[in-house]
Amino acid sequence: SVSTCEYTINQQMDFIVSDIFEKQPEVVCFSCYIWNVEEIKYIADTLKKIMPTLKIWAGGPEVSYCAKAFLQENPAFDGSCENNQIPIQVYTLKSRYCQVLK
C-alpha cells in the first residue's frame, strides 16, 4: 500500500524522523526545494543510520538540475525522481513507502 505524509519546515526534524520510523516504510521519496533541501539531507542521513535497508529517493528542483552530483554528494539517497515522478522501480518493490511532499 502507499501512504503519503506531509511535513513542513516548521516541524522539528527529529519529530519527522520519528514519525517516518514509526511507519516502517521500505521506500521514502522526498521533494527537495531550496527552502527544505538541507533539512531533507539531515532527515535522510538520520533515517539511513537507523534504517539501513530503507530506500530513499529524492526529487524536485534542487535535485533534478544535476541529479548525478546530488546523489554523489549525498550517499543516503538511493536514487532520484525526475519531475517528482516516482520511478517504476519503486512500484515493483510491492512495498509500503512514504512520500514526503514538503
For each residue, the residues with C-beta under 8 A, 3 or more apart:
1: 96
2: 96 97 99
3: 23 25 96 97 98 99
4: 98 99 101
5: 19 20 23 98 99 100 101
6: 100 101 102
7: 11 16 19 100 101 102
8: 11 102
9: 35 36 39 102
10:
11: 7 8 15 16
12: 15 16
13: 16 17 39 42 43 46
14: 17 18
15: 11 12 18 19
16: 7 11 12 13 19 20 43 100
17: 13 14 20 21 43 46 47 50
18: 14 15 21 22
19: 5 7 15 16 22 23
20: 5 16 17 23 25 28 43 47 98 100
21: 17 18 24 47 50 51
22: 18 19
23: 3 5 19 20 96 98
24: 21 96
25: 3 20 28 54 95 96 97 98
26: 53 54 55 93 95 96 97
27: 54 55 56 57 90 93 95 96 97 98
28: 20 25 44 47 54 55 56 57 97 98 99 100
29: 56 57 58 59 81 86 90 97 98 99 100
30: 40 43 44 56 57 58 59 60 100
31: 59 60 84 100 101 102
32: 36 37 40 58 59 60 61 62 63
33: 36 37 60 61 62 102
34: 37 61 62
35: 9
36: 9 32 33 39 40 102
37: 32 33 34 40 41 60 62
38: 41 42
39: 9 13 36 42 43
40: 30 32 36 37 43 44 58 100
41: 37 38 44 45 74 76
42: 13 38 39 45 46
43: 13 16 17 20 30 39 40 46 47
44: 28 30 40 41 47 48 56 58 74 76 77
45: 41 42 48 49 76
46: 13 17 42 43 49 50
47: 17 20 21 28 43 44 50 51 54 56 76
48: 44 45 51 52 54 56 76
49: 45 46 52
50: 17 21 46 47
51: 21 47 48 54
52: 48 49
53: 26
54: 25 26 27 28 47 48 51
55: 26 27 28 78 79 90 93 97
56: 27 28 29 30 44 47 48 76 77 78
57: 27 28 29 30 77 78 79 80 81 86 87 90
58: 29 30 32 40 44 63 70 71 74 77 79 80 81
59: 29 30 31 32 63 64 80 81 82 83 84 85
60: 30 31 32 33 37 63 64 84
61: 32 33 34 64 65
62: 32 33 34 37 65 70
63: 32 58 59 60 67 70 80 81
64: 59 60 61 67 80 82 83
65: 61 62
66: 69 70
67: 63 64 70 71 80 82
68: 71 72
69: 66 72 73
70: 58 62 63 66 67 73 74 77 80
71: 58 67 68 74 75 77 79 80
72: 68 69 75
73: 69 70
74: 41 44 58 70 71 77
75: 71 72
76: 41 44 45 47 48 56
77: 44 56 57 58 70 71 74 80
78: 55 56 57
79: 55 57 58 71 87 89
80: 57 58 59 63 64 67 70 71 77
81: 29 57 58 59 63 84 85 86 87
82: 59 64 67 85
83: 59 64
84: 31 59 60 81
85: 59 81 82
86: 29 57 81 90 91 99
87: 57 79 81 90 91
88: 91 92
89: 79 92 93
90: 27 29 55 57 86 87 93 97
91: 86 87 88 94
92: 88 89
93: 26 27 55 89 90 97
94: 91
95: 25 26 27
96: 1 2 3 23 24 25 26 27
97: 2 3 25 26 27 28 29 55 90 93
98: 3 4 5 20 23 25 27 28 29
99: 2 3 4 5 28 29 86
100: 5 6 7 16 20 28 29 30 31 40
101: 4 5 6 7 31
102: 6 7 8 9 31 33 36
